[in-house]
Amino acid sequence: MAPNGMPSADARGVLAPAQAVIGAAGRNRKSHTEETPMAIFIQAELAGVTTAQYDALNAKLQALPGDTFKGCMSHVAIPTGSGMQIFDVWESEESMRTFSDLLMPAAQELGLPMGEMPKVSPVHDYWVPEA
């Protein structure tokens, strides 16, 4: 595994065997089983939202008491030509809904446009390369 978390290649540019890559990440792997709740992937399009508006919303959420982001396993926000795209992995649909109950009033208070419902997909496997 390369320092950047990507599969490493040898001098010829050949990638390490998949098993070696999977093994290196195994300690951080989260797979859905009957004993664990199913993680979910969220993809949201925030049309018309600027990075400044996103930052203001994020600051407002971080200032709330308690663990506002409890259950969020990862979050990525990407500016686009028409707004922002958000990609999240949540431990469960319940944790995502709890967060949404905090998010929506904060977004409305800041006057952010309400967009389409986010796309929600079940996660089969999730892992983070070692730092």
Buried (B, 14 or more C-beta within 10 A) or exposed (E): BEEEEEBBEEEEEEEBEEEEBEEBBEEEEBEBEEEEBBBBBBEBBBEEBEEEBBEBBBEBBEEEEEEBBEBBBEEEBEEEEEBBBBBBBBBBBEBBEBBBEBBEEBBEEEEBEEBEEBEBEEBEEBBBBEE
